[in-house]
Each structure stands twice: as structure tokens, then as C-alpha cells.
Amino acid sequence: MRFILIAAKQLEFAKTRLAPVLPPGERRALADAMFRDVLAASLGATAADRVAVVTSDAGLLAQARSAGALTIDEEFPRGLNVAVGLATSALIADGARTVCTVLSDIPLTAAEDIDAVFAAMPPEGGVVLVPSRDFSGTNIICRSPAGAVATRFGRMSLVRHLDDCRSSGVGARVLRLARPALDLDVVADLAEFERAGSATHTQNQLARLGIAHH
């Protein structure tokens, strides 16, 4: 079984680095819009058998359930890596062999990007990593078997993931994809996102907020 796992923070704690330009309510609305875009891309991917969502946010869980995704309630914010570990264990118990974890703040991601990640997985398994634009972070990680290595999301996660693969003897492949590389963390990211142009919930939300051209 191949699963896509979307990992999402509780909305009230999302996108705190955008606080200089967005008050809490607008940050929540933006994070919700990004989640909707990533969920739509994941549900549109053809390479996976199921889509799952792990979060402690009741609203996001409800959205995921209504869209037909499997939901894993984190119950309270435990940190991204703990949440992904919790969800990965649950999916392995559900028969998952391969788990492709997608962060919820990469709204340009398209279904074909996620399919490309699965396609990049060698037949013998291993880890496929999609880096952030600056090549320091990891925005998507696909693991087969699902528990091949633990996730190390956070500062310099790409190097940490590669080091863990090396020390564990797990084959790793870095796959550069332009759309998933753009995560929206700071104001400059919003400008880059707007320049890319997209028919997304996120674009609509930024336009509504009047900051799409900042």
C-alpha cells in the first residue's frame, strides 16, 4: 500500500513568521487555504492508494474526512516529527509499505509533482527527498519501507535526512521540483508565490488580503 501523508500544524500555530504582515486570523485563513491546495493535489495524485492527514486541528481533520482522506488525530501539538512518526506507525499498521509525507505549506504542488516523487523511488526502496528552494529544508519525503528512517523536519533537514540515510545504509535520492520547493514562510515567499501565478485557494486568499503584490 502506498500512502500520501499530509502533515499540518494546528492553524492557530501556523505561519508565525508572517506575523509582521498578517494578524492571527489572517494567518489561520492563509494556512487553511494552503492546506486545501495540498489536499487537492494529493487527492489528485494517481500513484498512491490512499491519502492521510495528521494534525491536531479539528477543522482540518473535518475537511480531510469530508474529502475522503484518512485522518489521524494528533490530539494536541506534539511537533512535526513526532506527529509524522505517530502517523507513520498508524499507516504501517494499516498496511502501508510506502509513505510520501507532504508538508501543508507548499500550495503550488500539483498532483503530477507527487506522482513524480513516487516514480523516482527505486524498485528496491529507499528515500526520495524534495528540497526547499534554498536546498536546506525538506518539503516532501517519500520512504519505502515507510519506517526506513525517521523524519527530521526543521532547520537543515535535507542534510539531516541524507546523513541518517547514509548511516542507516538506506539509499537516498534528491529530486528537485520547482513547485513543491516553494514553501510560504516569510514575506519574500509570498511575493515569489504571486509571481508564479496559480489558480489556487492560496492565491485567492492572498488577493483577498491585499498582500499578493507585496
Backbone as a ProteinNet text record, in pm:
[ID]
protein_1_A
[PRIMARY]
MRFILIAAKQLEFAKTRLAPVLPPGERRALADAMFRDVLAASLGATAADRVAVVTSDAGLLAQARSAGALTIDEEFPRGLNVAVGLATSALIADGARTVCTVLSDIPLTAAEDIDAVFAAMPPEGGVVLVPSRDFSGTNIICRSPAGAVATRFGRMSLVRHLDDCRSSGVGARVLRLARPALDLDVVADLAEFERAGSATHTQNQLARLGIAHH
[TERTIARY]
83.8	0	87.4	50.1	124	33.5	83.7	7.3	75.9	-5.2	40.6	-0.5	91.2	62.8	86.2	-20.7	-8.5	5.9	111.4	135.7	106.4	13.3	-30.6	-31	19.6	14.3	-128.1	-155.3	-280.3	-281.3	-393	-396.9	-352.6	-385.5	-351.3	-200.9	-126.2	19.8	94.7	21.4	84.5	130.7	239.7	288.3	318.3	378.6	409.8	513.8	595.1	697.1	635.9	506.7	437.4	365.6	388	321.7	346.8	464.3	484.9	386.4	328.7	236.7	94.8	75.9	-57.3	-96.3	-212.2	-262.2	-304.6	-326.9	-353.5	-466.3	-578.3	-691	-656.9	-579.9	-543.1	-437.2	-349.6	-253.1	-325.1	-425.8	-504.5	-572.5	-632.1	-701.9	-604.7	-484.8	-384.9	-339.4	-313.5	-270.9	-379.3	-504.8	-617.4	-621.8	-600.6	-601.8	-488.8	-371	-258.5	-289	-348.3	-384.9	-482.1	-580.6	-678.3	-608.8	-511	-440.1	-358.5	-288.7	-206.8	-296.7	-408.6	-502.3	-557.4	-592.5	-644.7	-540.2	-415.6	-307.9	-287.1	-291.3	-268.7	-379.8	-503.7	-617.1	-617.4	-554.1	-546.8	-434	-340	-227.4	-276.8	-219.3	-264.4	-171.9	-54.4	44.4	19.1	-63.3	-87.2	-222.5	-233.5	-360	-452.5	-395.3	-477.3	-405.3	-482.9	-429.5	-468	-371.5	-395	-350.7	-411.2	-375.7	-350.5	-239.7	-215.1	-209.7	-291.8	-295.6	-371.7	-356.1	-438.3	-549.8	-561.9	-661.5	-795	-897.6	-1027.6	-1085.9	-1068.9	-1121.9	-1055.1	-923.4	-851.4	-887.3	-903.1	-943.3	-1080.7	-1172.4	-1306.8	-1301.8	-1220.1	-1203	-1151.6	-1050.1	-987.9	-1087.8	-1162.5	-1261.7	-1367.4	-1414.4	-1520	-1469.5	-1337.8	-1278.8	-1245.4	-1261.2	-1235.2	-1097.3	-1023	-889.9	-900.8	-803.7	-790.2	-737.2	-789.8	-744.2	-679.4	-572.1	-501	-494.6	-567.8	-578.2	-457.3	-377.9	-258.6	-298.3	-422.3	-484.5	-436.5	-306.4	-250.3	-118.2	-71.7	51.6	172.5	233.1	347	477.7	468.9	585.3	573.9	622.1	602.6	658.5	779.7	842.5	774.5	729.8	657	524.3	456.3	327.8	344.2	447.5	470.9	507	584.3	618.1	494.8	408.6	282.3	197.8	184.9	103.9	166	297.9	365.3	341	349.6	323.5	180.8	85.9	-54.3	-74.1	-6.4	-22.1	44.9	158	223.4	130.1	63.8	-32.8	-150.4	-176.5	-284.1	-238.7	-113	-63.8	24.1	65.7	147.9	287.2	329.7	467.2	548.1	484.7	549.1	465.4	531.6	462.6	535.5	461.7	515.2	458	541.2	496.5	513.9	403.7	398.8	362.3	440	406.7	290.6	215.2	90.6	109.7	235.3	258.1	330.9	305.4	366.4	254	175	49	60.3	179.3	193.9	202.9	221.8	237.9	119	150.2	46.4	48.6	-61.4	-71.2	44.5	83.8	191.7	327.4	343.8	466.7	475.3	363.5	361.7	380.2	315.7	336.5	482.9	549	690.9	778.2	740.4	816.1	806.1	684.4	667.8	745.3	743.2	812.1	963.2	1013.9	1159	1208.7	1115.8	1155.6	1213.6	1336.4	1394.4	1312.2	1313.8	1236.4	1270.3	1396.3	1437.7	1401.7	1343	1304.4	1413.7	1391.3	1484.3	1408.7	1473.2	1414.7	1431.4	1323.1	1327.5	1296.7	1383.4	1372.6	1353.1	1250.4	1229.2	1268.7	1375.5	1425.7	1349.1	1366.5	1315.7	1401.7	1357.8	1428.4	1573.3	1598.8	1736.8	1820.2	1761.3	1831.8	1873.7	1806.9	1839.1	1728.9	1603.7	1491.2	1442.5	1350.5	1285.9	1136.6	1077.6	934.9	850.6	911.5	846.2	950.8	910.6	997.8	915.3	962.6	896.1	986.2	929.3	1008.4	947.3	1031.4	987.3	1098.4	1079.8	960.6	934.7	811.8	767.3	849	904.1	983.7	1133.2	1175.4	1317.7	1406.7	1365.7	1434.1	1326	1360.9	1269.2	1278.6	1173.7	1181.6	1253.4	1318.8	1397.3	1360.7	1231.2	1188.6	1236.6	1273.7	1329.2	1452.6	1531.5	1647.9	1746.7	1790.1	1887.9	1841.4	1712.5	1659.2	1708.6	1739.1	1785.7	1915.4	2009.8	2137.4	2115	2026.3	1998.8	1937.5	1844.7	1784.9	1889.6	1973.5	2075.9	2176.2	2214.7	2307.2	2246.5	2117.7	2051.2	2043.2	2014.4	2010.1	2146.5	2249.5	2385.3	2423.8	2397.4	2436.8	2352.4	2232.1	2144.4	2157.7	2239.5	2255.5	2133.7	2058.8	1937.8	1968.8	1934.6	1957.7	1872.5	1931.3	1859	1874.4	1767.9	1768.3	1708.3	1776.6	1724.9	1660.7	1534.9	1458.1	1416.4	1471.9	1438.5	1313.5	1211.8	1086.8	1052.6	1028.1	1012.5	890.9	777.6	655.8	657.2	688.6	693.4	808.8	905.5	1019.6	981.5	869.3	830.8	736.3	791	707.9	690	576.3	543.2	567.2	686.5	725.6	740.4	795.2	823.3	765.2	767.1	702.7	759.6	889.5	950.4	892.4	856	796.2	660.1	585.8	454.3	469.4	570	594.7	633.9	717.7	759.9	641	556.2	436.6	346.4	327.2	240.3	296.6	428.8	491.6	469.3	463.1	445.2	307.2	208.7	73.7	11.3	-107.5	-172	-320.5	-397.8	-541.1	-560.7	-517.7	-519.1	-601.3	-640.9	-705.9	-611.7	-482.8	-384.3	-374.8	-372.5	-367.3	-491.3	-606.8	-731.1	-728.9	-673.8	-667.5	-572.8	-457.7	-363	-422.7	-495.8	-561	-666.4	-740.9	-842.6	-781.5	-663.3	-594.1	-525	-511.3	-447.7	-297.3	-237.1	-90.7	-25.5	-103.2	-47.9	62.8	62.1	165.2	275	281.4	387.2	521.4
-120.7	0	125.9	219.7	346.9	460.3	533	641.9	775.7	878.6	1017.6	1063.1	1119.3	1169.6	1320.6	1395.4	1541.1	1572.9	1644	1683.9	1832.6	1865.9	2005.6	2047.4	2165.5	2222	2266.3	2276.2	2338.1	2481.3	2523.7	2651.3	2769.8	2769.2	2886.7	2900.1	2792.9	2797.3	2802.9	2812.2	2807.6	2945.7	2946.8	3066.3	3183.7	3155.5	3262.3	3359.8	3315.9	3406.7	3513.6	3497.2	3600	3700.8	3691.3	3782.5	3930.7	3968.8	4111.1	4168.8	4083.8	4135.7	4082.7	3976.9	3916.7	3896.1	3947.3	3917.6	3771.4	3722.1	3578.6	3522.3	3592.1	3540.1	3522.2	3613.8	3605.1	3497.6	3478.6	3368.2	3234.1	3221.5	3097.3	3074.1	3180.8	3167	3128.5	3184.8	3152.5	3007.4	2964.7	2826.2	2728.4	2764.8	2680.9	2671	2782.9	2782.9	2696.2	2705.4	2623.3	2475.7	2441.2	2302	2251.8	2333.9	2294.4	2263.8	2346.3	2324.5	2195.4	2170.9	2049.5	1925.9	1934.9	1822.6	1791.2	1894	1872.7	1806.8	1853.7	1794.3	1647.8	1619.9	1483.3	1390.1	1436.7	1354.7	1332.9	1425.7	1412.5	1323	1292.5	1206.9	1064.7	1000.2	865.7	755.3	789.9	688.3	627.1	692	642.9	574.4	483.1	414.4	497	569.3	647.2	776	873	997.6	1002.6	1038.4	1052.6	1190.7	1238.6	1368.2	1350.5	1404.3	1407.5	1552.5	1584.4	1718.3	1712.2	1816.5	1827.7	1928.5	1981.7	2084.7	2021	2044	1980.2	2020.4	2145.9	2192.3	2124.6	2109.3	2042.8	1894.5	1831.6	1691.2	1673.8	1766.2	1759.1	1776.4	1872.2	1892.5	1765.9	1706.5	1587	1471.7	1452.7	1344.5	1363.8	1487.7	1513.9	1495.8	1509.9	1491.1	1345	1259.7	1117.7	1071.9	1158.6	1120.8	1049.1	965.7	902.8	1008	1013.7	1115.1	1051.2	1113.7	1070.4	1191	1183.7	1295	1295.3	1398.8	1414	1449.1	1496	1529.5	1661.7	1684	1811.3	1829.6	1953.8	1975.8	1909.2	1815.7	1741.1	1776.1	1859.7	1884.8	1798.9	1853	1790.4	1649.1	1629.1	1497.7	1391.4	1430.6	1336.1	1299.9	1401.3	1376.8	1282.8	1306	1220.3	1078.6	1067.8	935.2	860.2	931.2	874.1	825.1	911.1	877.1	762.9	765	659.2	523.6	517.6	391.1	344.5	438.1	402.9	352.2	415.1	373.8	238.8	213.6	82.8	-26	2.8	-92.6	-113.3	-13.8	-20.5	-83.5	-127.2	-195.8	-112.9	5.7	92.7	34.3	30.5	-5.3	120.9	212.6	337.7	454.3	551.3	671.7	794.1	877.9	1003.2	1117.5	1177.7	1284.1	1419	1493.4	1622.4	1728.1	1835	1941.8	2024	2085.3	2151.4	2296.5	2342.8	2483.4	2498.9	2404.3	2411.7	2409.7	2519.3	2518.2	2518	2538.4	2526.7	2381.1	2290.8	2148.8	2097.5	2025.6	1966.5	1814.4	1751.4	1606.2	1538.3	1594.1	1530	1540.8	1642.1	1650.6	1533.5	1505.3	1394.9	1262.1	1247.1	1125.5	1110	1220.9	1216.2	1167.6	1201.8	1156.1	1004	951.5	806	739.3	800.5	742.5	740.2	832	840.1	735.9	668.4	567.1	444.6	405.6	286.3	161.4	60.1	-62.4	-128.2	-114.7	-178	-95	22.2	109.1	208	282.8	386.2	511.7	626.3	754.4	853.6	922	1029.5	1159.5	1258.6	1386.7	1500.4	1581.3	1701.5	1821.4	1891.7	2000.6	2131.1	2219.1	2355.5	2432.3	2552.4	2630.9	2657	2681	2712.4	2586.5	2471	2343.4	2310.5	2369.9	2336.7	2252.3	2281.6	2210.8	2096.4	2019.2	1909.3	1937.9	1944.5	1973.3	1849.4	1746.6	1616.8	1509.5	1405.9	1289.6	1163.9	1078.9	952.6	839.6	751.6	643.9	507.7	415.1	279.3	182.1	101.8	92	220.5	232.2	357.8	399.2	302.1	334.1	329.5	347.2	334.4	424.9	551	646.7	733.5	795.9	892.3	1024.5	1105.4	1237.4	1334.3	1432.4	1531.9	1672.7	1698.3	1830.2	1936.4	2051.9	2159.7	2214.6	2287.9	2354.4	2253.1	2277.9	2193.3	2047.8	2029.5	1892.8	1809	1871.8	1793.1	1720.7	1791.3	1730.6	1624.2	1653.4	1556.8	1428.6	1443.9	1324.9	1244.6	1313.4	1243.5	1174.3	1240.5	1179	1053.4	1061.7	946.1	829.6	860.6	755.6	689.4	773.7	721.5	631	676.9	599.3	473.1	473.2	355.8	262.2	302.1	219.7	219.1	328.7	341.4	428.8	382.5	461.1	587.1	699.7	827.2	894.2	956.7	1029.7	1167.9	1272.4	1409	1446.2	1485.7	1519.8	1665.9	1747.4	1890.2	1914.7	1970.4	2003.8	2148	2229.2	2373.2	2408.8	2347.3	2387.8	2347.7	2224.5	2189.4	2255.9	2310.1	2373.5	2504.1	2564.3	2695.3	2679.3	2688.2	2691.1	2836.6	2867.1	3005.9	3031.2	3080.6	3103.9	3251.9	3329	3470.3	3554.4	3686.2	3776.5	3759	3739.6	3722.8	3601.2	3497.6	3378.7	3411.1	3499.1	3537.2	3606.6	3692.3	3762.7	3664.1	3568.6	3467.4	3382.8	3349	3270.5	3346.2	3474.5	3555.7	3565.9	3578.2	3587.2	3459.3	3347	3218.8	3210.1	3276.7	3274.1	3136.3	3129.3	2999	3017.9	2919.3	2919.5	2836.4	2891.7	2818.2	2891.6	2817	2879.5	2981.4	2947.3	3036.2	3168.3	3163	3286.1	3370.9	3306.5	3379.3	3444.8	3373.8	3426.6	3546.4	3536.9	3648.4	3770	3746.1	3857.2	3922	3840.8	3894	3978.3	3934.8	4006.6	4133	4141.5	4259.1	4259.8	4141.3	4138.1	4055	4014.3	3928.2	3997	4130.9	4200.5	4262.3	4226.8	4281.7	4225.9
0	0	0	-82.7	-90.8	-41.2	54.7	115.2	91.7	72.2	85.4	224.7	298.4	432.8	435.7	458.2	472.2	620.3	654	793.4	807.2	896	909.9	1056.2	1081.8	1216.3	1249.7	1378.7	1421.1	1368.9	1311.8	1240	1325	1451.1	1533.3	1555.4	1530.4	1548.5	1415.8	1305.8	1173.5	1128.3	1054	984.7	1077.9	1191.9	1288.5	1234.5	1138.9	1084.2	994.4	961.7	883.9	973.7	1103.9	1197.9	1167.7	1114.7	1084.5	982.5	897.3	794.5	807.4	886.8	897.8	1044.2	1085.7	1219.7	1230.1	1352.3	1371	1285.7	1276.6	1198.9	1052.5	998.1	856.6	833.5	931.9	920.4	920.7	1005.6	1008.5	873.7	818.8	690.3	578.7	581.2	479.3	493.1	616.7	639.3	595.9	619.9	577.4	425	356.9	210.2	154.6	214.5	169.7	188.8	302.1	328.4	221.5	186.5	84.3	-48.3	-83.6	-209.9	-207.4	-97.2	-86.5	-81.2	-12.1	-6.2	-145.9	-220.5	-356.2	-445.9	-436.7	-516.9	-478.9	-350.5	-301.6	-347.5	-338.2	-380.2	-531.2	-604.4	-749.5	-797.6	-711.4	-749.6	-775.7	-873.6	-911.2	-860.4	-811.2	-774.3	-636.2	-554.3	-418.3	-408.8	-312.7	-288.1	-199.7	-104.2	-10.8	26.9	71.5	125.9	273	357.3	500.5	545.5	653.1	709.9	859	908.4	1052	1097.8	1197.1	1254.4	1385.8	1466.6	1587.8	1567.3	1445.9	1418.1	1377.5	1457.4	1433.3	1298.2	1260	1132.2	1014.2	1019.7	910.7	904.4	1020.7	1023.6	958.5	988.8	930.7	779	733	588.1	521.5	583.6	526.3	519.4	626.8	629	520.7	507.6	408.9	266	246.7	113.5	85.2	185.4	166.1	208.6	277.8	325.2	460.4	487.9	618.4	715.4	836	930.8	1052.6	1097.7	1218	1310.2	1418.9	1513.5	1606.2	1592	1677	1820.9	1840.2	1969	2027.5	2026.2	2069	1995.1	1978.5	1901.6	1967.6	1897.9	1952.9	1882.2	1778.3	1693.8	1569.5	1460.2	1329.3	1321.9	1371.2	1357.1	1442.7	1560.6	1645.9	1581	1524.9	1458.6	1339.7	1259.6	1143	1187.7	1294.5	1347.8	1394.3	1464.9	1512.2	1394	1293.3	1176.9	1096.5	1082.3	1006.6	1070.9	1202.6	1273.4	1248.8	1251.2	1227.3	1085.3	988.6	849.6	824.1	887.6	874.6	927.9	1040.2	1095.7	1001.3	916.1	816.7	686.1	680.6	562.2	471.1	518.2	433.3	414.2	291	257.5	227.9	155.4	115.7	166.1	229.1	277.3	223.2	152.1	98.6	181.6	265.3	354.7	285.9	280.2	213	316.5	324.8	418.3	363.9	453.5	412.7	369	361.5	326	192.7	101.3	-32.5	-137.4	-142.7	-217	-369.2	-423.9	-568.9	-614.6	-519.9	-552.3	-633.6	-738.4	-823.4	-808.6	-849	-840.4	-913	-1027.2	-1104.1	-1033.1	-948	-869.3	-771.4	-705.4	-609	-680.8	-796.4	-875.2	-916.2	-946	-984.8	-869.5	-747	-630	-617.9	-631	-626.1	-739.9	-857.9	-973.3	-954.9	-873.5	-850.2	-750.2	-682.4	-583.9	-654.2	-620.4	-682.1	-647.6	-733.9	-708.5	-575.2	-534.3	-408.5	-285.7	-308.4	-197.6	-162.5	-55.9	-13	26.7	5.2	43.8	-71	-105.3	-205.2	-133	-151.9	-81.7	-181.2	-158.8	-239.1	-153.7	-190.6	-105.8	-124.3	-28.2	-39	-138.6	-174.1	-276.3	-240.2	-111.5	-70.7	-45.6	-72	-62.2	81	179.2	318.5	381.9	347.3	406.5	319.3	375.7	304.5	301.7	183.6	173.5	147.2	86.5	68.9	96.4	169.5	188.4	166.6	77.5	48	96.3	178.8	239.9	207.3	163.8	135.8	175.5	279.4	363.2	442.7	488.2	548.7	670.4	740.1	858.8	834.5	709	672.6	756.6	773.4	860.9	924.6	1035.5	1097.2	1022.6	1029.2	966.1	1058.2	996.1	1070.5	1022.8	1003.9	958.7	1056.3	1000.2	1080.5	1010.5	1084.7	1026.3	968.1	847.1	777.8	765.7	743.3	744.4	627	513.2	399.4	433.8	491.7	530.9	637.7	732.7	839.8	783.2	690.9	630.1	552.5	476.7	399.2	491	600.1	696.5	758.5	793.5	854.4	756.1	630.2	528.6	513.1	509.6	493.4	610.2	731.7	849.1	865.9	808.1	818.9	698.8	601.1	481.8	391.5	395.1	313.8	192.5	74.6	-46.5	-47.8	-86.8	-88.8	-224.1	-268.5	-395.1	-370.4	-416.5	-406.2	-539.1	-532.5	-652.1	-644.1	-731.2	-730.5	-814.7	-751.9	-819.1	-784.6	-887.5	-865.5	-780.7	-809.9	-739	-591.5	-557.1	-415.2	-339.7	-410.9	-344.3	-274.8	-316.3	-262.5	-144.1	-23.8	95.8	137.3	196.7	229.1	376.7	407.8	546.6	580.4	486.2	510.8	397.4	414.5	319.2	177.9	165.4	33.1	-39	36.4	-24	-85.6	-18.7	-70.7	-206.2	-216.8	-343.1	-452.9	-418.8	-516.1	-560.1	-465.1	-496	-593	-566.6	-651.9	-793.3	-804.1	-937	-1017.3	-946.7	-1016.3	-1081.3	-1022.4	-1077.1	-1063.5	-1007.1	-990	-961.6	-1001.9	-971.5	-844.2	-732	-605.4	-500.5	-397.8	-282.1	-218.5	-217	-154.9	-228.3	-361.6	-440.5	-414.5	-410.1	-383.7	-245.8	-148.9	-13.4	-5.3	-70	-69.8	-139.5	-248	-317.9	-228.4	-155.7	-65.6	45	90.5	196.2	144.6	12.6	-45.4	-34.4	-13.9	0.3	-108.8	-208.6	-313	-392	-392.9	-473.1	-386.3	-258.9	-174.6	-213.6
[MASK]
++++++++++++++++++++++++++++++++++++++++++++++++++++++++++++++++++++++++++++++++++++++++++++++++++++++++++++++++++++++++++++++++++++++++++++++++++++++++++++++++++++++++++++++++++++++++++++++++++++++++++++++++++++++

